[in-house]
Amino acid sequence: MKRVCLVTLLSALLVLVCFTAVYPFWVRRGAAGVLKVGFIYENDGSTPHTYNFQLAEKALQQKYPEKVEIFTRSNVLNSETEEPVRELIRKGCSLIFTNGHSSDIYRMAEAYPEVQFCQIAWFDTSEETLPGNYHTFKGEIYQGWYVTGIAAGMKLQSMIEEGKLTQESAVAGFVGAERSNEAISAYTAFILGIRSVCPGAVLKVRYCDAWSNFTLEKKGTTQLIEEGCVVLAAHCGTIGPALACEEAALTKKVYYIGYNRSAVDIAPNTALTGARINWEPYITGAVEAVMANAVIEKHVEGNVHGNDMSAGFEKDWIQLLEVNTRLCAAGTEEAMQQAVRDLKNGKLTVFKGNYIGKDPDNPKDTIDLSQGFEENKDCSFPAFHYILKDVVTIVEENALWNGRGRNPMMS
């Protein structure tokens, strides 16, 4: 009798041990082998940034409706990502994407090595030692800014030729959320695109010192318009700049270049075109890699920088938005497409020309662009951080910013 009880007890313990070993895998894969994927958004779909990211989530669901189960958390503050991450892991997610700028993510990767974490790049990871299951990615958006700059420049040039604008008043404006490499690289590529077709144009820049602040972004745009800017663009998180341009158009000629989502529907009288990062190739590829138990960076097509990836038009990571042919200068779409082809074929270097740039934090650090500068060479986060002399003017410099792309939590 005792022997029977002992055998029964040992059998029960064996079942328990087996269940304990299998349970985490079963939860993460689901009873039918379904991969559970989590998405953490710093905003919601009302902001262009998150709206654009959600397009990739929807594409993933459409491609693998039976193989992938998606869980999302929206409006998560960067300082409060830890608990949402834990919640997604408790639900069984073995792959988590986030479009926020939280240092909690790579710390959580250390705590959960069996989970893959993919975060949009928000600092230079090239010299950092990070967990092997922590991945960063970003489209080489400077290419999009350059090409849309061509549309803006052609509009300015056409206004000059029509006598609606003087060469001296060919001024573009740019609203940046924060003074970081990302913003500097964006507006430098933008003005270089403009000057490729309107050589005398200059750029005025204002910073908001905030991301996704509708009031500040709209106010900054309005100020630039009042200061004489004719074509405006913004690297920030809301539709505030587009609405500011549309309201100003009631009394003056102003135009807008969109980012992340088309602004033609909300600013039909000012929006020319725009560009966006297409997150779908990376997100879908990363999911497929986890399904196949493969290394993400070996499965996704793009430029690999360790556990970090980037790509441009050549891999469809960057896409142009709708072209408003009613407002754009004649031949704009053809000129933009030619520039895209040249970028794909390596015939065009964006950061090149008769320009001198200066580091805003170190006047002794300058760059001569006559030899060119290769952006995203070592990291998906932009590296260009120079202000072009006699071309770019920072209208109002603020003290608060997060450095030149270095993670402040890791310095």
C-alpha positions in Angstrom: 0.0 0.0 0.0 2.8 2.3 1.0 4.5 1.5 -2.3 1.4 2.3 -4.3 1.1 5.7 -2.5 4.8 6.4 -3.1 4.5 5.7 -6.8 1.3 7.8 -7.0 3.1 10.7 -5.3 6.1 10.4 -7.5 3.9 10.3 -10.6 2.1 13.4 -9.4 5.3 15.3 -8.8 6.6 14.3 -12.2 3.5 15.7 -13.9 3.8 18.9 -11.8 7.4 19.3 -12.8 6.6 18.7 -16.5 3.7 21.1 -16.4 5.9 23.8 -14.7 8.5 23.4 -17.4 6.0 23.5 -20.3 3.6 26.2 -18.8 5.6 29.3 -19.7 5.9 28.1 -23.3 2.3 27.1 -23.5 1.1 30.5 -22.2 3.3 32.4 -24.7 2.5 30.3 -27.7 -1.1 29.5 -26.8 -2.8 26.1 -26.9 -2.8 26.1 -30.7 0.7 27.5 -31.2 -0.4 31.1 -31.5 2.3 33.7 -30.9 1.2 36.4 -28.4 2.5 39.8 -29.3 2.3 43.0 -27.3 2.3 46.6 -28.4 2.9 49.5 -26.0 2.0 53.0 -27.4 3.0 56.3 -25.8 -0.1 57.9 -27.3 -3.1 56.7 -29.2 -4.3 56.8 -32.8 -5.3 60.5 -32.6 -1.6 61.4 -32.9 0.2 60.8 -36.2 3.1 59.1 -34.5 1.0 56.3 -33.0 -1.5 56.2 -35.9 1.4 55.4 -38.2 2.8 52.7 -35.9 -0.7 51.1 -35.6 -0.8 50.6 -39.4 1.9 48.0 -39.0 0.0 46.3 -36.1 -3.1 46.1 -38.3 -1.1 44.7 -41.3 0.4 42.1 -39.0 -3.1 41.0 -37.8 -4.3 40.8 -41.4 -1.3 38.7 -42.5 -1.4 36.3 -39.6 -5.0 36.3 -38.2 -4.8 32.7 -37.0 -1.1 32.6 -35.9 -0.8 35.9 -33.9 -2.8 37.2 -31.0 -2.2 40.9 -30.3 -2.5 42.8 -27.0 -2.1 46.6 -26.9 -1.7 49.3 -24.3 -2.1 52.9 -25.3 -1.3 56.3 -23.7 1.5 54.8 -21.6 3.8 57.4 -20.2 7.5 56.8 -20.7 8.0 56.9 -17.0 5.3 54.3 -16.4 6.0 51.4 -18.8 7.1 48.8 -16.3 3.7 47.7 -15.2 2.2 47.5 -18.7 5.2 45.4 -19.7 4.6 43.0 -16.8 0.9 42.8 -17.7 1.7 41.8 -21.3 4.1 39.2 -20.1 1.5 37.8 -17.7 -0.8 37.5 -20.7 1.8 35.4 -22.4 3.5 37.8 -24.8 6.9 36.6 -25.9 7.5 39.6 -28.2 6.8 43.2 -27.3 7.0 46.3 -29.4 7.0 49.9 -28.2 7.1 53.3 -29.9 7.9 55.2 -26.7 11.2 56.5 -25.3 11.4 54.6 -22.1 14.6 53.4 -20.5 12.4 50.8 -18.6 12.3 48.7 -21.7 15.9 47.5 -21.8 15.8 47.1 -18.1 12.8 44.8 -18.4 14.6 42.9 -21.1 17.3 42.1 -18.5 14.6 40.8 -16.1 12.8 38.7 -18.8 15.4 37.1 -21.1 12.9 34.7 -22.6 10.9 37.7 -24.1 12.1 39.7 -27.1 11.7 43.5 -26.8 11.7 45.7 -29.8 11.8 49.5 -29.3 12.1 52.3 -31.8 15.6 53.8 -31.5 15.7 56.9 -29.4 19.4 57.1 -28.6 22.7 56.0 -30.1 23.2 52.4 -29.2 26.4 51.8 -31.2 28.6 52.0 -28.1 26.3 50.6 -25.5 26.2 47.1 -24.1 22.5 46.0 -24.0 20.7 42.8 -23.3 20.7 40.3 -26.2 16.9 40.2 -26.3 16.6 44.0 -26.6 16.4 45.3 -30.2 16.0 48.8 -31.7 14.9 49.9 -35.1 14.1 53.0 -37.1 13.6 54.0 -40.7 16.2 56.3 -42.3 13.7 59.1 -42.4 16.2 61.8 -43.5 15.6 60.4 -47.0 11.9 61.2 -46.7 12.7 64.7 -45.4 15.0 65.4 -48.3 12.5 64.2 -50.9 9.6 66.2 -49.4 12.0 69.2 -49.2 12.1 69.0 -53.0 8.3 69.5 -53.1 8.6 72.4 -50.8 11.5 73.9 -52.8 9.6 73.6 -56.1 6.7 75.4 -54.6 8.9 78.2 -53.4 10.6 78.4 -56.7 7.3 78.5 -58.6 6.1 81.3 -56.4 9.3 83.3 -57.1 8.9 82.7 -60.9 5.3 83.8 -60.7 6.2 87.0 -58.9 4.4 86.0 -55.7 7.6 85.7 -53.7 11.0 87.3 -53.8 14.2 85.3 -53.6 14.9 86.9 -50.2 11.5 85.9 -48.8 12.0 82.2 -49.7 11.9 81.1 -46.1 10.9 77.7 -44.8 10.0 76.9 -41.2 10.5 73.8 -39.1 9.0 73.0 -35.6 11.1 70.5 -33.7 9.8 68.7 -30.6 13.2 68.7 -29.0 16.8 69.7 -30.0 18.2 66.2 -30.7 20.1 64.6 -33.5 16.7 63.3 -34.8 15.3 66.8 -35.2 18.6 68.3 -36.6 19.1 65.6 -39.1 15.4 65.9 -40.2 15.4 69.7 -40.8 18.9 69.7 -42.3 17.8 67.1 -44.9 14.6 69.1 -45.5 16.4 72.3 -46.3 19.0 70.6 -48.4 16.1 69.1 -50.4 14.6 72.6 -50.7 17.9 74.2 -51.8 18.4 71.5 -54.5 15.6 73.3 -56.5 15.5 76.7 -54.8 19.1 77.5 -54.0 18.6 80.7 -52.1 16.1 79.4 -49.6 16.8 79.4 -45.9 15.2 77.8 -42.8 14.0 79.0 -39.5 13.6 76.5 -36.6 11.7 76.6 -33.3 11.8 73.9 -30.6 8.9 73.0 -28.4 10.9 71.1 -25.7 8.0 68.6 -25.6 6.8 65.7 -27.6 3.1 65.5 -28.6 2.1 68.8 -27.1 -0.6 70.1 -29.4 -0.6 73.6 -27.9 3.1 74.2 -28.1 3.4 72.6 -31.6 0.6 74.7 -33.0 1.9 77.9 -31.3 5.5 77.3 -32.6 4.1 76.9 -36.2 2.0 80.1 -35.9 5.0 82.1 -34.7 7.1 80.9 -37.7 4.4 81.9 -40.1 4.2 85.3 -38.5 8.0 85.5 -38.9 7.6 85.1 -42.7 7.9 81.3 -43.2 6.1 80.2 -46.4 6.5 76.4 -46.3 6.5 74.7 -43.0 7.2 71.2 -41.6 7.4 69.7 -38.2 9.1 66.8 -36.4 6.6 66.4 -33.5 3.7 64.3 -32.4 0.4 66.1 -33.1 -1.6 67.6 -36.0 -1.2 71.1 -34.4 1.3 72.4 -37.0 -1.0 71.3 -39.9 -4.0 73.1 -38.3 -1.9 76.2 -37.7 -1.0 76.3 -41.4 -4.6 75.8 -42.5 -5.9 78.6 -40.2 -3.2 80.9 -41.4 -4.1 80.2 -45.0 -7.2 82.3 -44.6 -5.1 85.4 -44.8 -1.7 84.5 -46.4 -0.1 81.9 -48.6 1.5 79.2 -46.5 2.0 75.5 -47.2 2.7 72.4 -45.1 4.8 69.2 -45.4 3.3 66.3 -43.3 5.1 63.6 -41.2 3.8 60.1 -40.3 0.4 60.6 -41.8 -1.1 62.6 -44.7 -2.4 66.0 -43.7 -4.3 66.6 -46.9 -7.6 65.6 -45.2 -7.1 68.0 -42.3 -5.3 70.8 -44.2 -6.5 70.5 -47.8 -5.6 74.1 -48.6 -2.0 74.0 -47.4 -0.7 70.4 -47.3 1.6 69.6 -50.2 2.8 66.1 -49.4 4.8 64.3 -46.7 6.7 61.2 -45.7 6.5 58.4 -43.2 8.4 55.6 -41.7 6.8 52.3 -42.8 7.2 50.1 -39.7 5.6 47.1 -41.3 8.7 45.4 -42.8 10.5 45.3 -39.4 7.5 44.4 -37.3 6.3 41.6 -39.5 9.8 40.3 -40.0 10.5 40.3 -36.3 7.3 38.3 -35.6 8.2 35.8 -38.3 11.7 35.5 -36.8 10.3 34.7 -33.4 7.9 32.2 -34.9 10.8 30.4 -36.5 13.0 30.7 -33.5 15.4 32.8 -35.6 17.5 35.9 -34.8 15.5 39.0 -35.7 18.5 40.8 -37.3 19.2 37.8 -39.5 15.6 37.5 -40.7 14.5 41.1 -41.3 15.8 42.8 -44.5 17.6 46.0 -43.7 20.9 47.5 -42.5 22.1 45.7 -39.4 24.0 47.5 -36.6 24.3 44.8 -33.9 20.9 44.4 -32.4 19.8 47.6 -34.1 18.4 48.0 -37.7 17.5 50.7 -40.2 16.7 51.1 -43.9 15.3 53.6 -46.3 13.4 53.7 -49.6 15.4 50.7 -50.9 13.7 48.3 -48.4 10.4 50.2 -48.3 11.0 51.4 -44.7 10.4 54.9 -45.9 7.4 55.9 -48.0 6.0 59.1 -49.5 2.6 60.3 -48.5 -0.2 61.6 -50.7 0.8 64.3 -53.2 -1.7 67.2 -53.3 -1.4 67.9 -57.1 -3.9 70.8 -56.7 -1.3 72.8 -54.7 2.1 71.4 -55.7 4.2 73.0 -58.5 4.1 71.3 -61.9 6.4 68.3 -62.1 6.7 67.8 -58.4 5.7 64.2 -58.3 8.1 63.3 -61.1 11.0 65.1 -59.4 10.3 63.4 -56.1 10.2 59.9 -57.7 13.4 60.6 -59.5 15.1 61.5 -56.1 13.7 58.3 -54.6 15.2 56.3 -57.5 18.6 58.0 -57.0 18.5 57.3 -53.3 17.7 53.6 -53.9 20.6 53.3 -56.4 23.1 55.1 -54.2 23.4 58.0 -56.7 22.4 60.7 -54.2 24.1 61.7 -51.0 21.8 63.9 -49.0 24.2 65.5 -46.6 26.6 66.9 -49.2 27.4 70.3 -50.7 29.1 73.6 -50.2 28.1 73.9 -46.5 29.8 74.3 -43.2 28.0 73.0 -40.1 28.7 73.7 -36.4 27.8 71.6 -33.3 25.5 73.7 -31.2 27.2 72.5 -28.0 30.8 72.6 -29.2 31.7 75.5 -31.5 35.1 73.8 -32.1 33.3 70.8 -33.6 32.6 71.7 -37.3 31.9 69.8 -40.5 32.6 70.5 -44.1 29.9 68.8 -46.2 31.9 69.1 -49.4 33.0 65.5 -48.9 29.6 64.4 -47.7 28.3 62.8 -44.5 26.8 59.3 -44.4 23.8 59.2 -42.1 22.8 56.1 -40.2 26.1 54.4 -40.9 26.5 52.9 -37.4 23.1 53.3 -35.8 19.5 53.7 -36.8 19.2 56.8 -34.6 20.4 59.8 -36.6 24.0 61.0 -36.0 24.0 64.3 -37.9 24.0 67.1 -35.3 25.4 70.2 -37.0 23.7 73.6 -37.8 24.4 74.8 -41.3 26.0 78.2 -41.4 24.0 81.0 -43.2 21.3 78.5 -44.0 19.6 77.4 -40.7 18.6 79.9 -38.0 17.4 78.7 -34.6 14.8 81.4 -33.8 14.4 80.6 -30.2 16.9 78.4 -28.4 15.7 76.6 -25.2 17.8 75.1 -22.6 15.9 71.9 -22.0 16.7 69.1 -24.2 17.8 65.5 -24.0 21.3 65.6 -25.5 22.5 64.6 -28.9 20.9 61.2 -29.0 22.6 59.8 -26.0 20.4 58.0 -23.5 20.4 60.2 -20.4 19.7 57.2 -18.2 22.9 55.4 -19.4 25.3 58.3 -19.3 
